[in-house]
């Protein structure tokens, strides 16, 4: 067992990874939308369930944020676990 197990670091990784990843996802989505324009998005999708439908303008941006947030959370969990292993081996 490492000093930094997933149980000890889950909430920190979720908050830090989620906030960082969702911020990067929103920048990615905004940049992509600025480069492409509305393109084939007929509906901007800003109300209710349409805000999370990836075929709408706003839904695509929300999904970018969710995917990036999940990816960064996984990266944080892996890196914290590895850091805990290094701390344990140094002791």
C-alpha positions in Angstrom: 0.0 0.0 0.0 1.4 3.4 -1.0 1.2 6.5 1.1 -1.0 8.1 -1.5 -3.7 5.6 -2.4 -6.6 6.3 -4.6 -8.9 6.3 -1.5 -6.9 9.1 0.0 -6.5 11.2 -3.2 -9.8 10.6 -5.1 -11.6 13.8 -4.1 -8.5 16.0 -4.6 -7.9 14.4 -8.0 -11.5 14.8 -9.0 -11.6 18.5 -8.1 -8.2 19.4 -9.5 -8.5 17.2 -12.6 -12.1 18.2 -13.3 -11.6 21.9 -12.9 -8.4 21.9 -15.0 -9.7 19.6 -17.6 -13.0 21.3 -18.0 -11.3 24.6 -18.3 -9.0 23.2 -21.0 -12.0 21.6 -22.7 -13.9 24.9 -22.8 -10.9 26.6 -24.4 -10.6 23.7 -26.9 -14.3 23.9 -27.8 -14.3 27.7 -28.1 -11.2 27.6 -30.3 -12.7 25.0 -32.5 -16.0 26.8 -32.7 -14.1 30.1 -33.6 -12.2 28.3 -36.3 -15.2 26.4 -37.8 -18.1 28.8 -37.0 -21.5 27.2 -36.5 -20.8 24.9 -39.5 -23.4 22.1 -39.6 -24.9 22.9 -36.1 -28.5 24.0 -36.9 -29.4 24.4 -33.3 -27.3 26.2 -30.7 -28.8 23.9 -28.0 -28.6 26.2 -24.9 -31.7 25.0 -23.1 -32.5 21.9 -21.0 -31.3 18.6 -22.4 -30.2 20.2 -25.7 -27.3 21.8 -23.8 -25.8 18.3 -23.5 -26.6 16.9 -26.9 -23.3 16.7 -28.8 -25.1 17.4 -32.1 -25.9 21.0 -31.0 -23.5 23.9 -30.8 -23.6 24.3 -27.0 -23.8 20.5 -26.4 -20.5 19.9 -28.3 -18.7 22.5 -26.1 -20.2 20.8 -23.0 -19.0 17.4 -24.1 -15.5 18.7 -24.8 -15.5 20.0 -21.2 -16.8 16.7 -19.8 -14.3 14.5 -21.8 -11.3 16.7 -20.9 -12.4 16.8 -17.2 -12.6 13.0 -17.0 -9.3 12.6 -18.8 -7.5 15.0 -16.5 -9.0 13.3 -13.4 -7.6 10.0 -14.6 -4.2 11.6 -15.3 -4.2 13.0 -11.7 -5.2 9.7 -10.1 -2.4 7.9 -12.0 0.2 10.5 -11.2 -0.7 10.7 -7.5 -0.6 6.9 -7.2 2.8 6.9 -8.9 4.1 9.7 -6.6 2.9 7.6 -3.6 4.9 4.6 -4.8 8.0 6.8 -5.2 7.6 8.1 -1.7 7.2 4.6 -0.3 10.3 3.4 -2.1 12.3 6.4 -0.8 11.4 5.6 2.8 
